[in-house]
Amino acid sequence: LELPQHVLRFWETRFTQIRPLKRSGGRRYYRPDDINLLRRVSDLLYIQGYTIKGVQRLLREGGGALAENIPPATAAERAAAESEHAGPADLSQMTDEELGMDTPEAGRDDAVAQEEAARLFAFMRTVLDELVALRAMLA
């Protein structure tokens, strides 16, 4: 398939239908049906322009299988897929909400949990800033 190992592992987490047999030492054995599904997923993502969510939807609608006659993705789906594949250009410019680190719900009764969540979010922001700085050094 000419796909990096980390891509296959990532797809295993996103597509429950991809379940290779695991041999001793954690080695994975992909059966012919697994290979066919991986080829279809790869085609839908990289050639036809679907997003991961789009392929997940197609798998749900197909009862866990992907039909051969799936039309190419719409223009909106292609645009979303392009940004999904590219990733953010500069993480430091993203908001906490975009990073999934928005503040805890206002009005919660548990003030201690809110404080802990705020500390956690601040720590995560610090780590992210450090990672962005390291990334800049490597570029």
C-alpha positions in Angstrom: 0.0 0.0 0.0 3.0 2.2 0.4 1.6 3.8 3.5 3.7 4.7 6.6 3.2 2.5 9.6 2.0 5.4 11.7 -0.8 6.1 9.2 -2.0 2.5 9.4 -2.0 2.7 13.2 -3.9 6.0 13.1 -6.5 4.6 10.7 -7.0 1.6 13.1 -8.0 4.1 15.7 -10.4 6.0 13.4 -12.0 3.1 11.4 -13.1 0.3 13.7 -13.5 -2.0 10.6 -9.8 -2.1 10.2 -8.8 -4.9 12.6 -5.6 -6.8 11.6 -4.8 -10.0 13.4 -2.1 -9.3 16.0 0.7 -11.9 16.2 3.3 -12.5 18.9 5.3 -9.4 19.7 2.5 -7.1 18.5 3.1 -7.8 14.8 0.0 -7.2 12.7 -1.2 -9.5 10.0 -3.4 -7.8 7.4 -5.7 -10.3 5.6 -6.8 -9.7 2.0 -10.1 -8.1 3.1 -8.1 -5.7 5.3 -5.9 -4.8 2.4 -8.9 -4.1 0.2 -10.5 -1.9 2.8 -7.3 0.0 3.4 -6.9 0.6 -0.4 -10.5 1.9 -0.5 -9.9 4.2 2.5 -6.7 5.5 1.0 -8.4 6.1 -2.4 -11.3 8.0 -0.7 -9.0 10.1 1.4 -6.1 10.9 -1.0 -7.6 10.5 -4.5 -11.4 11.3 -4.2 -10.9 14.0 -1.5 -13.0 12.8 1.4 -12.3 13.6 5.0 -11.9 11.0 7.7 -15.4 11.8 9.0 -16.7 11.5 5.4 -15.2 8.0 5.1 -16.6 7.1 8.5 -20.0 8.2 7.4 -19.7 6.1 4.2 -18.7 3.1 6.3 -21.7 3.6 8.6 -24.1 4.0 5.6 -22.6 0.9 3.9 -22.9 -1.3 7.0 -19.2 -1.4 7.6 -18.3 -1.8 3.9 -17.4 0.6 1.2 -19.1 0.4 -2.2 -17.0 0.5 -5.4 -19.2 3.2 -7.0 -18.8 6.0 -4.4 -18.8 9.3 -6.3 -16.0 11.8 -5.8 -16.3 14.1 -2.8 -18.1 17.4 -3.1 -16.2 20.7 -3.4 -16.9 21.4 0.3 -15.7 18.0 1.4 -12.6 18.4 -0.7 -11.8 21.7 0.9 -12.3 20.3 4.4 -10.1 17.3 3.4 -7.3 19.6 2.2 -7.2 21.5 5.5 -7.4 18.2 7.4 -4.4 16.8 5.5 -2.4 20.0 5.8 -3.1 20.6 9.4 -2.7 24.1 11.0 0.1 26.2 9.7 0.8 27.8 13.0 -0.6 26.3 16.2 0.3 29.4 18.2 -2.2 31.4 16.3 -5.1 29.0 17.1 -7.5 29.9 19.9 -8.0 27.6 23.0 -11.4 26.7 21.6 -10.0 25.6 18.2 -7.4 23.5 20.1 -10.2 21.8 22.1 -9.0 23.6 25.3 -11.9 26.0 25.8 -12.6 27.0 29.4 -14.8 24.9 31.7 -18.6 25.6 31.7 -19.5 28.7 33.6 -21.9 28.3 36.4 -20.8 24.8 37.5 -21.2 24.2 41.2 -17.8 22.5 41.6 -15.4 25.4 42.0 -12.5 23.1 42.8 -13.0 21.2 39.5 -13.1 24.6 37.7 -9.8 25.6 39.3 -8.2 22.3 38.4 -9.4 22.5 34.8 -8.1 26.1 34.5 -4.7 25.0 35.8 -4.7 22.1 33.4 -5.6 24.4 30.4 -2.9 26.8 31.4 -0.3 24.0 31.6 -1.5 22.7 28.2 -1.1 26.1 26.6 2.4 26.4 28.1 3.4 23.0 26.6 1.9 23.9 23.3 3.8 27.2 23.2 7.0 25.3 23.9 6.3 22.8 21.2 5.6 25.6 18.7 8.9 27.2 19.7 10.8 23.9 19.2 9.1 23.4 15.9 10.3 26.9 14.8 13.9 26.0 15.8 13.8 22.8 13.7 12.4 24.6 10.6 
